[in-house]
Amino acid sequence: MRPKSGPKPFRRKTKKTSSRPANPKLVLLNKPYGVLTQFSSADADEVTLKQYVPFNDVYPAGRLDKDSEGLLLLTNDGSLQHKISHPKHKLPKTYWVQVEGIPDESALKQLREGVELADGMTLPAEALRMPEPDHIWPRNPPIRERKSVPDSWICLIIREGKNRQVRRMTAAVGHPTLRLIRAAIGPWRLAGLAPGQWREVPPVW
């Protein structure tokens, strides 16, 4: 008869740690309108990050749609990239949004409490009317304007990243987005960067 085996020896589980690059980088870029958030494209006519960022070892921490502008973070540190982009960290992202019409308090309240989209309810957000941002650069091409309908600006702060979320949120409350600029991600700000300009900052958070 085969003897029963004894209990397996206890082995302490060790936490896996990801290796970090010897020279970690964090780059802040003011992504212009019409630029893809990637470094290559099968379409030779597409404009990519390669035209603006002089590093070949960084990659975007999160995305920004081709038709959106503003702050994009790039890093060569996988751990930092995860902290910035993973939804579980709920890092606040601040957007300046030019919308069609003038949202009333009811529309702003809907944005604050959450909006029902096709892929579920959004998390509560911060939303308020704001004047046109100081020193705003002209967009190329300009936004579509309707003489019979005014436009206005709102500041919207969200802590998630559904596909084209801001545009879908404002449309859901009756105010389609005309222009979208990301002004901040967590502690990092767009301040001082013109479209296409970048700066390197200490890769800490």
C-alpha positions as CSV (number, residue, x, y, z in Angstrom):
1,M,0.0,0.0,0.0
2,R,1.4,3.4,-1.0
3,P,2.0,5.6,2.1
4,K,0.2,8.8,2.3
5,S,2.3,11.9,1.6
6,G,2.7,14.3,4.5
7,P,1.7,17.9,4.5
8,K,3.5,20.1,2.0
9,P,6.1,22.4,3.5
10,F,5.0,25.9,4.0
11,R,6.4,28.4,1.5
12,R,6.0,32.1,2.0
13,K,4.7,33.8,-1.0
14,T,6.9,36.7,-2.1
15,K,5.4,39.7,-3.7
16,K,6.5,40.2,-7.3
17,T,8.1,43.5,-8.0
18,S,8.4,45.0,-11.4
19,S,11.8,46.2,-12.4
20,R,12.1,49.9,-13.2
21,P,14.3,51.5,-15.9
22,A,17.7,52.7,-14.8
23,N,16.8,56.2,-16.2
24,P,13.1,56.7,-15.7
25,K,11.4,59.5,-17.7
26,L,8.2,61.3,-17.4
27,V,7.3,63.7,-20.3
28,L,4.4,66.2,-20.4
29,L,3.2,67.0,-23.9
30,N,0.6,69.4,-25.1
31,K,-0.9,67.2,-27.8
32,P,-2.2,69.3,-30.7
33,Y,-5.6,68.7,-32.4
34,G,-5.4,66.0,-35.1
35,V,-2.4,64.1,-33.7
36,L,-2.7,60.4,-33.0
37,T,-1.7,59.2,-29.5
38,Q,0.9,56.7,-30.9
39,F,4.3,56.8,-32.5
40,S,3.5,55.2,-35.9
41,S,0.6,54.7,-38.3
42,A,-0.1,52.6,-41.3
43,D,-1.5,55.8,-42.9
44,A,1.5,58.0,-44.0
45,D,-0.8,61.1,-43.9
46,E,-1.5,60.7,-40.2
47,V,0.4,62.9,-37.7
48,T,1.8,60.9,-34.8
49,L,3.7,61.6,-31.6
50,K,6.9,60.9,-33.4
51,Q,6.7,64.4,-34.9
52,Y,6.8,66.0,-31.4
53,V,8.6,63.8,-28.9
54,P,12.3,63.2,-29.4
55,F,12.5,60.0,-27.3
56,N,12.1,56.5,-28.6
57,D,11.7,54.7,-25.3
58,V,8.6,56.4,-23.9
59,Y,4.9,55.5,-24.4
60,P,1.6,57.2,-23.5
61,A,0.2,56.7,-20.0
62,G,-3.4,56.7,-21.1
63,R,-4.9,58.1,-24.3
64,L,-6.2,61.3,-25.7
65,D,-8.4,61.2,-28.8
66,K,-7.2,62.5,-32.1
67,D,-9.7,65.3,-32.1
68,S,-8.9,66.3,-28.5
69,E,-6.1,68.5,-27.3
70,G,-4.0,69.1,-24.2
71,L,-2.0,67.2,-21.6
72,L,-0.6,63.8,-22.5
73,L,1.9,62.0,-20.2
74,L,4.5,59.7,-21.6
75,T,6.9,57.5,-19.6
76,N,9.3,54.6,-20.0
77,D,8.4,53.3,-16.5
78,G,5.8,50.6,-16.5
79,S,5.0,50.9,-12.8
80,L,4.3,54.7,-13.2
81,Q,2.4,54.1,-16.3
82,H,0.1,51.7,-14.5
83,K,-0.4,54.1,-11.6
84,I,-1.4,56.9,-14.0
85,S,-3.6,55.0,-16.3
86,H,-5.2,52.2,-14.4
87,P,-8.9,52.9,-13.4
88,K,-8.5,51.6,-9.9
89,H,-6.4,54.6,-8.9
90,K,-9.1,57.0,-10.0
91,L,-6.6,59.7,-10.8
92,P,-8.6,62.9,-11.5
93,K,-8.4,64.3,-15.0
94,T,-9.4,67.9,-15.6
95,Y,-10.9,69.0,-18.9
96,W,-11.8,72.4,-20.3
97,V,-14.8,71.8,-22.5
98,Q,-16.3,74.2,-25.0
99,V,-19.9,73.1,-25.5
100,E,-22.9,74.1,-27.6
101,G,-25.3,76.1,-25.7
102,I,-25.1,77.3,-22.0
103,P,-25.6,74.5,-19.5
104,D,-28.0,75.3,-16.7
105,E,-27.7,74.1,-13.1
106,S,-29.8,71.0,-13.9
107,A,-27.4,69.9,-16.7
108,L,-24.4,70.5,-14.4
109,K,-26.1,68.5,-11.6
110,Q,-26.5,65.6,-14.0
111,L,-22.8,65.6,-14.8
112,R,-22.0,65.8,-11.1
113,E,-24.2,62.9,-10.1
114,G,-23.4,60.6,-13.0
115,V,-24.8,60.2,-16.5
116,E,-26.3,57.0,-18.0
117,L,-24.3,56.0,-21.1
118,A,-24.5,53.0,-23.3
119,D,-21.8,51.3,-21.4
120,G,-23.1,52.2,-17.9
121,M,-23.4,55.0,-15.4
122,T,-20.5,57.4,-15.1
123,L,-19.0,58.1,-11.7
124,P,-19.8,61.4,-10.0
125,A,-17.8,64.2,-11.5
126,E,-17.0,67.8,-10.7
127,A,-18.6,70.2,-13.2
128,L,-18.9,74.0,-13.3
129,R,-19.2,76.8,-15.8
130,M,-16.0,78.7,-16.5
131,P,-14.9,81.6,-18.6
132,E,-12.9,80.9,-21.8
133,P,-9.4,79.8,-20.6
134,D,-6.7,82.5,-20.5
135,H,-4.2,82.5,-23.3
136,I,-6.1,79.8,-25.2
137,W,-4.5,79.0,-28.5
138,P,-6.5,79.0,-31.7
139,R,-7.5,75.6,-32.9
140,N,-6.7,74.5,-36.4
141,P,-9.2,73.8,-38.0
142,P,-11.5,76.1,-36.0
143,I,-14.6,74.7,-34.3
144,R,-17.9,74.5,-36.1
145,E,-19.9,77.6,-35.1
146,R,-23.7,78.2,-35.4
147,K,-24.7,81.8,-35.3
148,S,-28.1,80.9,-33.9
149,V,-26.7,78.9,-31.0
150,P,-24.3,80.3,-28.4
151,D,-21.4,78.3,-26.9
152,S,-19.8,78.3,-23.5
153,W,-17.0,76.6,-21.5
154,I,-17.3,74.2,-18.6
155,C,-14.6,72.6,-16.4
156,L,-15.2,68.9,-15.9
157,I,-13.1,66.6,-13.6
158,I,-13.6,62.9,-13.9
159,R,-11.9,59.9,-12.3
160,E,-12.4,57.2,-14.9
161,G,-11.7,56.7,-18.6
162,K,-14.6,55.4,-20.7
163,N,-14.1,55.7,-24.4
164,R,-14.8,59.3,-25.5
165,Q,-16.4,59.8,-22.1
166,V,-16.5,63.6,-21.8
167,R,-18.0,64.0,-25.3
168,R,-20.7,61.5,-24.5
169,M,-21.4,63.0,-21.1
170,T,-22.0,66.5,-22.4
171,A,-24.1,65.2,-25.3
172,A,-26.2,63.2,-22.9
173,V,-27.2,66.4,-21.0
174,G,-27.9,68.3,-24.2
175,H,-24.7,70.2,-24.8
176,P,-22.5,68.6,-27.5
177,T,-18.7,69.2,-27.1
178,L,-17.2,71.5,-29.7
179,R,-13.7,71.6,-28.3
180,L,-12.0,69.4,-25.7
181,I,-8.7,70.3,-23.9
182,R,-7.2,68.2,-21.1
183,A,-5.7,70.6,-18.6
184,A,-4.4,68.3,-15.9
185,I,-3.9,64.7,-14.9
186,G,-3.6,64.3,-11.1
187,P,-0.7,66.7,-10.0
188,W,0.5,67.4,-13.5
189,R,-0.6,70.5,-15.3
190,L,-0.6,71.8,-18.8
191,A,0.5,75.3,-17.7
192,G,3.1,76.9,-19.9
193,L,3.1,74.4,-22.8
194,A,2.0,75.6,-26.2
195,P,0.6,73.0,-28.6
196,G,3.3,70.6,-29.6
197,Q,5.7,71.6,-26.8
198,W,6.9,69.2,-24.1
199,R,8.9,69.2,-20.9
200,E,10.5,66.5,-18.9
201,V,9.7,66.4,-15.2
202,P,10.8,64.2,-12.2
203,P,9.2,60.8,-12.6
204,V,7.7,60.6,-9.1
205,W,4.2,60.5,-7.7
